[in-house]
Amino acid sequence: MLSPRKKPAPYRYKALGAALLAAQLIAAAPALAAPAESGPVARLIAQAEETALSGDYDAALPLYERAIAGLANDPRHQNLLRYRYGIVLNALGGERPDLYPLARSQFEAVLTYIESSPGLPFEHSAARVRSAIAHTYHQHSALQENPNKRAAMLRNAYQLYASAIGDLRQERDWQNLAITAFNIGQVCEWQGNLEEAIQWLEQAVDLDRRHGFEDLEEDMAYLTSLREMVNPRQPAGDSAI
């Protein structure tokens, strides 16, 4: 089975676990302090996060839904919470693939909010959210047994990642740019386009080196493996007759 390696920061889940999910939720956005920090919606949010971090996801998901509905009159905080909810759903998708479309719908709603409200402050750029949507397709494709559906998901992932690259570079969002370059490279590999995959991984490694990102070793190893797929090394002592 194909295995996606990375997700656009800040949603990188190598495995599903409370500690890892906690780290990603902390990184995802500032604390979701709604206007009434001690009000019922704020308590619902706190309960949803606590329940998710305890591993009781079946109980956490409806709490997030109720909290999102309760923020209908506060679109900024509602969409911040949608973003976090998308992170949780995306993390669960490996075990419950039916949640990937729901995760995607959360990120798409956030993207609609950003694009319909130019100039309003928001913690995540449209490019970052497009990269998040791409990753829902990227991850979901790894679990898709129908080759036509898998190919369509990979095309969607490629197009969305590619649409985010230029804006991430313009925004100087170097870490998300590096991760997105890695991810689009992996999509290219899965599509059988190894030469383009190598080009994207070279960009990711260059960004890791220039900015001191912790993924340098992993990205270099992946780049090396791609190069060896294109030009396999001959075993020592093996020569043509």
Contacts in CASP RR format, 6 or more apart in sequence:
PFRMAT RR
TARGET T0000
AUTHOR 0000-0000-0000
METHOD contacts of the structure
MODEL  1
MLSPRKKPAPYRYKALGAALLAAQLIAAAPALAAPAESGPVARLIAQAEE
TALSGDYDAALPLYERAIAGLANDPRHQNLLRYRYGIVLNALGGERPDLY
PLARSQFEAVLTYIESSPGLPFEHSAARVRSAIAHTYHQHSALQENPNKR
AAMLRNAYQLYASAIGDLRQERDWQNLAITAFNIGQVCEWQGNLEEAIQW
LEQAVDLDRRHGFEDLEEDMAYLTSLREMVNPRQPAGDSAI
1 142 0 8 1.000
1 143 0 8 1.000
2 141 0 8 1.000
2 142 0 8 1.000
2 190 0 8 1.000
3 142 0 8 1.000
4 135 0 8 1.000
4 138 0 8 1.000
4 139 0 8 1.000
4 142 0 8 1.000
4 183 0 8 1.000
4 186 0 8 1.000
5 182 0 8 1.000
5 183 0 8 1.000
5 186 0 8 1.000
5 218 0 8 1.000
5 222 0 8 1.000
6 12 0 8 1.000
6 179 0 8 1.000
6 182 0 8 1.000
6 183 0 8 1.000
6 186 0 8 1.000
6 215 0 8 1.000
7 13 0 8 1.000
7 90 0 8 1.000
7 132 0 8 1.000
7 135 0 8 1.000
7 139 0 8 1.000
7 179 0 8 1.000
7 183 0 8 1.000
8 128 0 8 1.000
8 131 0 8 1.000
8 132 0 8 1.000
8 134 0 8 1.000
8 135 0 8 1.000
8 176 0 8 1.000
8 179 0 8 1.000
8 180 0 8 1.000
8 183 0 8 1.000
9 27 0 8 1.000
9 175 0 8 1.000
9 176 0 8 1.000
9 179 0 8 1.000
10 24 0 8 1.000
10 27 0 8 1.000
10 28 0 8 1.000
10 87 0 8 1.000
11 24 0 8 1.000
11 28 0 8 1.000
11 87 0 8 1.000
11 90 0 8 1.000
11 91 0 8 1.000
11 132 0 8 1.000
11 135 0 8 1.000
12 24 0 8 1.000
12 179 0 8 1.000
13 20 0 8 1.000
13 21 0 8 1.000
13 24 0 8 1.000
13 90 0 8 1.000
13 91 0 8 1.000
14 20 0 8 1.000
16 91 0 8 1.000
16 92 0 8 1.000
16 94 0 8 1.000
16 95 0 8 1.000
17 55 0 8 1.000
17 91 0 8 1.000
18 53 0 8 1.000
18 54 0 8 1.000
18 55 0 8 1.000
21 52 0 8 1.000
21 53 0 8 1.000
21 87 0 8 1.000
21 88 0 8 1.000
21 91 0 8 1.000
22 53 0 8 1.000
24 87 0 8 1.000
24 91 0 8 1.000
25 49 0 8 1.000
25 52 0 8 1.000
25 53 0 8 1.000
25 84 0 8 1.000
25 87 0 8 1.000
25 88 0 8 1.000
28 83 0 8 1.000
28 84 0 8 1.000
28 87 0 8 1.000
29 80 0 8 1.000
29 83 0 8 1.000
29 84 0 8 1.000
29 123 0 8 1.000
29 124 0 8 1.000
30 123 0 8 1.000
32 42 0 8 1.000
32 45 0 8 1.000
32 77 0 8 1.000
32 80 0 8 1.000
32 81 0 8 1.000
32 84 0 8 1.000
33 42 0 8 1.000
34 41 0 8 1.000
34 42 0 8 1.000
34 45 0 8 1.000
34 71 0 8 1.000
34 74 0 8 1.000
34 77 0 8 1.000
35 74 0 8 1.000
35 77 0 8 1.000
36 42 0 8 1.000
41 67 0 8 1.000
41 70 0 8 1.000
41 71 0 8 1.000
44 63 0 8 1.000
44 66 0 8 1.000
44 67 0 8 1.000
44 70 0 8 1.000
45 67 0 8 1.000
45 81 0 8 1.000
47 63 0 8 1.000
48 60 0 8 1.000
48 63 0 8 1.000
48 64 0 8 1.000
48 67 0 8 1.000
49 60 0 8 1.000
49 84 0 8 1.000
51 57 0 8 1.000
51 59 0 8 1.000
51 60 0 8 1.000
51 63 0 8 1.000
52 60 0 8 1.000
52 64 0 8 1.000
52 88 0 8 1.000
57 88 0 8 1.000
57 92 0 8 1.000
60 88 0 8 1.000
61 88 0 8 1.000
61 89 0 8 1.000
64 81 0 8 1.000
64 84 0 8 1.000
64 85 0 8 1.000
64 88 0 8 1.000
65 85 0 8 1.000
67 81 0 8 1.000
68 78 0 8 1.000
68 81 0 8 1.000
68 82 0 8 1.000
68 85 0 8 1.000
70 78 0 8 1.000
71 77 0 8 1.000
71 78 0 8 1.000
71 81 0 8 1.000
72 78 0 8 1.000
75 113 0 8 1.000
75 117 0 8 1.000
76 120 0 8 1.000
76 121 0 8 1.000
76 122 0 8 1.000
79 109 0 8 1.000
79 110 0 8 1.000
79 113 0 8 1.000
79 114 0 8 1.000
79 122 0 8 1.000
80 122 0 8 1.000
80 123 0 8 1.000
82 106 0 8 1.000
82 107 0 8 1.000
82 109 0 8 1.000
82 110 0 8 1.000
83 106 0 8 1.000
83 107 0 8 1.000
83 110 0 8 1.000
83 124 0 8 1.000
83 129 0 8 1.000
83 132 0 8 1.000
85 106 0 8 1.000
86 102 0 8 1.000
86 103 0 8 1.000
86 106 0 8 1.000
86 107 0 8 1.000
86 132 0 8 1.000
89 99 0 8 1.000
89 100 0 8 1.000
89 102 0 8 1.000
89 103 0 8 1.000
89 106 0 8 1.000
90 99 0 8 1.000
90 100 0 8 1.000
90 103 0 8 1.000
90 132 0 8 1.000
90 135 0 8 1.000
90 136 0 8 1.000
90 139 0 8 1.000
92 99 0 8 1.000
93 99 0 8 1.000
93 100 0 8 1.000
93 103 0 8 1.000
93 139 0 8 1.000
93 140 0 8 1.000
94 139 0 8 1.000
94 143 0 8 1.000
97 140 0 8 1.000
97 143 0 8 1.000
100 136 0 8 1.000
100 139 0 8 1.000
100 140 0 8 1.000
101 136 0 8 1.000
103 136 0 8 1.000
104 133 0 8 1.000
104 136 0 8 1.000
104 137 0 8 1.000
107 129 0 8 1.000
107 132 0 8 1.000
107 133 0 8 1.000
107 136 0 8 1.000
108 133 0 8 1.000
110 124 0 8 1.000
110 129 0 8 1.000
111 126 0 8 1.000
111 129 0 8 1.000
111 130 0 8 1.000
111 133 0 8 1.000
113 122 0 8 1.000
114 122 0 8 1.000
114 124 0 8 1.000
114 125 0 8 1.000
114 126 0 8 1.000
114 129 0 8 1.000
115 126 0 8 1.000
125 167 0 8 1.000
125 168 0 8 1.000
125 171 0 8 1.000
125 173 0 8 1.000
126 167 0 8 1.000
127 163 0 8 1.000
127 164 0 8 1.000
127 166 0 8 1.000
127 167 0 8 1.000
127 168 0 8 1.000
127 171 0 8 1.000
127 173 0 8 1.000
127 176 0 8 1.000
128 164 0 8 1.000
128 168 0 8 1.000
128 173 0 8 1.000
128 176 0 8 1.000
130 160 0 8 1.000
130 161 0 8 1.000
130 163 0 8 1.000
130 164 0 8 1.000
131 160 0 8 1.000
131 161 0 8 1.000
131 164 0 8 1.000
131 168 0 8 1.000
131 176 0 8 1.000
131 179 0 8 1.000
131 180 0 8 1.000
131 183 0 8 1.000
133 160 0 8 1.000
134 156 0 8 1.000
134 157 0 8 1.000
134 158 0 8 1.000
134 159 0 8 1.000
134 160 0 8 1.000
134 161 0 8 1.000
134 164 0 8 1.000
134 180 0 8 1.000
134 183 0 8 1.000
135 157 0 8 1.000
135 183 0 8 1.000
137 153 0 8 1.000
137 154 0 8 1.000
137 156 0 8 1.000
137 157 0 8 1.000
137 160 0 8 1.000
138 153 0 8 1.000
138 154 0 8 1.000
138 157 0 8 1.000
138 161 0 8 1.000
138 183 0 8 1.000
138 186 0 8 1.000
138 187 0 8 1.000
140 153 0 8 1.000
141 150 0 8 1.000
141 153 0 8 1.000
141 154 0 8 1.000
141 157 0 8 1.000
141 190 0 8 1.000
144 150 0 8 1.000
144 153 0 8 1.000
151 191 0 8 1.000
154 187 0 8 1.000
154 190 0 8 1.000
154 191 0 8 1.000
157 183 0 8 1.000
157 184 0 8 1.000
157 187 0 8 1.000
158 184 0 8 1.000
158 187 0 8 1.000
158 188 0 8 1.000
158 191 0 8 1.000
161 180 0 8 1.000
161 183 0 8 1.000
161 184 0 8 1.000
161 187 0 8 1.000
162 184 0 8 1.000
164 180 0 8 1.000
165 177 0 8 1.000
165 180 0 8 1.000
165 181 0 8 1.000
165 184 0 8 1.000
168 176 0 8 1.000
168 177 0 8 1.000
168 180 0 8 1.000
169 177 0 8 1.000
174 207 0 8 1.000
174 210 0 8 1.000
174 211 0 8 1.000
174 213 0 8 1.000
175 211 0 8 1.000
175 213 0 8 1.000
177 207 0 8 1.000
178 203 0 8 1.000
178 204 0 8 1.000
178 207 0 8 1.000
178 208 0 8 1.000
178 211 0 8 1.000
178 213 0 8 1.000
178 215 0 8 1.000
178 219 0 8 1.000
179 204 0 8 1.000
179 215 0 8 1.000
181 200 0 8 1.000
181 201 0 8 1.000
181 203 0 8 1.000
181 204 0 8 1.000
181 207 0 8 1.000
182 200 0 8 1.000
182 201 0 8 1.000
182 204 0 8 1.000
182 215 0 8 1.000
182 219 0 8 1.000
182 222 0 8 1.000
184 200 0 8 1.000
185 196 0 8 1.000
185 197 0 8 1.000
185 200 0 8 1.000
185 201 0 8 1.000
185 204 0 8 1.000
186 197 0 8 1.000
186 222 0 8 1.000
188 194 0 8 1.000
188 196 0 8 1.000
188 197 0 8 1.000
188 200 0 8 1.000
189 197 0 8 1.000
189 226 0 8 1.000
194 226 0 8 1.000
194 229 0 8 1.000
194 230 0 8 1.000
195 230 0 8 1.000
197 226 0 8 1.000
198 223 0 8 1.000
198 226 0 8 1.000
198 227 0 8 1.000
198 230 0 8 1.000
201 219 0 8 1.000
201 222 0 8 1.000
201 223 0 8 1.000
201 226 0 8 1.000
202 223 0 8 1.000
204 215 0 8 1.000
204 219 0 8 1.000
204 223 0 8 1.000
205 216 0 8 1.000
205 219 0 8 1.000
205 220 0 8 1.000
205 223 0 8 1.000
207 213 0 8 1.000
208 215 0 8 1.000
208 216 0 8 1.000
208 219 0 8 1.000
208 220 0 8 1.000
209 216 0 8 1.000
END
